[in-house]
Amino acid sequence: MNALGRRMPCSSPTRRHSPTTPWITRAVQRTGRLLCWTLAAGMTTAALDLALAPRAPWWSCVWPLPWYLTSLAVPAWAMLRAREKAIQPPPEEDTIPEDWDRAA
């Protein structure tokens, strides 16, 4: 819990990243956002196609586009995330956070 009037850190996309944030982390975040938005757009267009059955000639070309973008974003995100994990140093096994010593 936070005290009244105290500002808590957030990960708002409008916040600028610090210069120490690795480029790979920013790339993973952006690709993850692209993946989420393309999935949302794909589900929305599929629902519109099912519910309204638009007869516009261009609709048959437009509604699958978010799914194509999703199929490109998934491997991109997976490769970037794997690379990000490979760059991170392994955690030290001997150190246990002090909070874990206290029983609930």
C-alpha positions in Angstrom: 0.0 0.0 0.0 1.1 3.5 -0.6 0.8 6.6 1.5 -1.7 9.3 0.4 -0.2 11.6 -2.1 2.9 9.4 -2.6 3.7 8.7 -6.2 4.2 5.1 -7.1 6.4 3.9 -10.0 4.6 2.8 -13.1 5.4 1.4 -16.5 3.4 3.8 -18.5 4.2 3.7 -22.2 4.4 7.5 -22.2 7.2 7.5 -19.6 10.6 7.9 -21.1 13.0 5.0 -20.5 16.1 5.7 -18.6 19.3 5.5 -20.7 20.4 2.4 -18.7 17.4 0.4 -19.9 18.8 -2.1 -22.4 17.6 -1.9 -26.0 16.6 -5.5 -25.9 14.2 -4.9 -23.0 12.5 -2.0 -24.9 12.3 -4.2 -28.1 10.7 -7.0 -26.1 8.1 -4.6 -24.6 7.2 -3.1 -27.9 6.9 -6.4 -29.7 4.8 -7.7 -26.8 2.5 -4.7 -27.2 2.3 -5.3 -31.0 1.4 -8.9 -30.3 -1.4 -8.0 -27.9 -2.9 -5.4 -30.2 -2.8 -7.6 -33.2 -4.5 -10.4 -31.3 -7.2 -7.9 -30.1 -7.7 -6.6 -33.6 -7.8 -10.2 -35.0 -10.5 -11.2 -32.6 -12.4 -8.1 -33.2 -12.4 -8.5 -37.0 -13.2 -12.2 -36.7 -16.2 -11.3 -34.5 -17.4 -8.6 -36.9 -17.0 -11.1 -39.8 -19.1 -13.7 -37.9 -21.7 -11.3 -36.5 -22.3 -8.8 -39.3 -21.0 -10.7 -42.4 -19.9 -7.6 -44.3 -20.4 -7.8 -48.0 -17.9 -5.1 -49.0 -15.5 -6.4 -51.6 -12.4 -5.3 -49.6 -13.5 -6.9 -46.4 -12.3 -10.4 -47.4 -8.8 -9.0 -47.8 -8.8 -6.8 -44.6 -10.2 -9.0 -41.9 -7.3 -11.6 -41.9 -4.6 -8.9 -41.8 -4.3 -8.8 -38.0 -3.8 -12.6 -38.0 -1.0 -12.3 -40.4 0.6 -9.7 -38.3 0.1 -11.9 -35.2 1.9 -14.8 -37.0 4.9 -12.5 -37.6 4.9 -11.0 -34.1 4.8 -14.3 -32.2 8.2 -15.6 -33.4 9.7 -12.1 -33.2 8.7 -11.7 -29.6 9.8 -15.2 -28.8 13.3 -14.7 -30.3 13.7 -11.3 -28.6 12.6 -12.7 -25.2 14.9 -15.6 -25.5 17.8 -13.3 -26.3 16.9 -11.0 -23.4 16.9 -14.0 -21.0 20.2 -15.2 -22.4 21.8 -11.8 -21.7 20.7 -11.6 -18.1 23.2 -12.9 -15.6 22.0 -16.0 -13.7 20.7 -15.4 -10.1 23.0 -16.3 -7.3 21.8 -19.4 -5.6 23.3 -18.7 -2.2 21.5 -15.4 -1.6 17.9 -15.5 -0.4 16.0 -12.3 -0.1 15.5 -11.2 3.6 11.7 -11.2 3.0 11.7 -14.9 2.4 13.0 -15.7 5.9 9.9 -14.5 7.5 7.0 -17.0 7.7 3.6 -15.9 6.6 
